[in-house]
Amino acid sequence: MGYRAHAQSGEVSESVPLFPYTQNEELLYRKDTMHYAEVKYFDVANGPGVRVSLFVSGCPHACPGCFNEIAWNYEYGEEYTEEVEEKILKAVSRAEIQGLSLLGGEPFSRQIFMHFCHFSGR
């Protein structure tokens, strides 16, 4: 099991799992859909080089002082569909694009992370 640092103090805690499974997320995890707030197809602000950035919706952490509270809601924004994914994959394959940045929300929450596990094979 992985562990994470506390958001405020930076201290590592073995009692805080990397993928917390909250009651709220448990209910949402059962859904087979995912939503996203925005896709930036030419982004220089969210990673090295020129990237495609996908801002996913949903975050179980609800950190105090979060600048993106609207993205806590797993149903915020548009539904992530196969068509959206194909458009992202096509954009990432262009020569001028150095990679894909997953932002959010929390791209490593269980519900969202499961949607991206198949990316490694594509």
N, C-alpha and C positions, 0 to 999 in steps of 0.2 A: 504494500500500500504506500502511496506517495503522501507527502506532507507539504504544507505550504507555510509561508511566513505570514504572520499577522499583518494585516494591511496598515495599521497605524505604527506599531513598534518595530516591525521587521523581525521580531523574534520567531524562531521556528518552533512549532508546536506539534508534538506527536499525537496530540489528542484531536487535532483538526484535520480531517481527511482532505485530500486534494480535491475529491469530487464529493462534496457534501450532498446528502440525499435528504432534503427537507420535505416536509409533508406537502408543501405547495408544489415542489418540483416533482414529487412522486405522482401527483395527479396529472401534471402536464407531460410527464415523461411517457405516459401511456399513449399519447397522441402520436400519430405517424406523420404529422406535418411540422414544418418549421417556418418561421417568418423572419424577414430581414427588414432593416430600416432603410438601407441604401447600398448601392454598389457604385464604386468609383472606378471607372475603367482606365483612368490615366492619373494615378496618384503618386505624388512625390513626397508626401508628408508622413506616411505611415509605414516606413520601412526603407531599406536600402534600394536605391535606384528608382526606376519607374515601375509601379506595381498596379495590380488590380486589388482593390480593397473591398471586402464584403463586411458590412456592419450587421451582425446578427442581432436578433431580438431575444431577450430573455436572460435574466441573471438572478440566481438564487441568493447572492451575497448581500445585496442591499447595503453596501458600505456607506457609513455616514460621510456626508460631503461629496458623494458621487456627482460628477458633472453631467452624467448621462442617465438620470433616473428614468426618463421615458422609455429607455431600452430595457428596463427590468421586466416589463410585461412581455411574456412569450408570444403574445398574439399581436404585438405592435407591428405596424408596417404591412408589407406585402407578403403573400405566401411564397415560399421558396419552392419552385417547381422544376421539373426536368428541363423546361425551356430556359429558365433562368440559369440553371447549372450549365447547360450547353453554351449559352452566350458567354458565361464566365470562362469556361474552358477554352473556347475559341479565342477570347481576348488574351488569356494568359499565354497562349501558344505563339502570339506575335513576337517577332524578333526584338522589338524595343522594350518588351515587358520582362522584368527580372524576377517576378514572383507574384504570389498571392498572399495578401495579409488578411487574416481573420480577426475582426474586432467586434466590439459589441457594446452592450450585452456581455455575456460570458461565453465565448466560443467553446470552452471546455466543460460546460455544464453537461450532464449526461444526455439530455434530450438533444442538444445541438451537436455535441461531439459525435454521436452515433450517425448523424447524417453525413459526416465528413470522413468517416473511416474508409469508405470506398474510394476516396480521392487518390490514395496511394497507388491504386491499380489502374488509374486512368491516365 
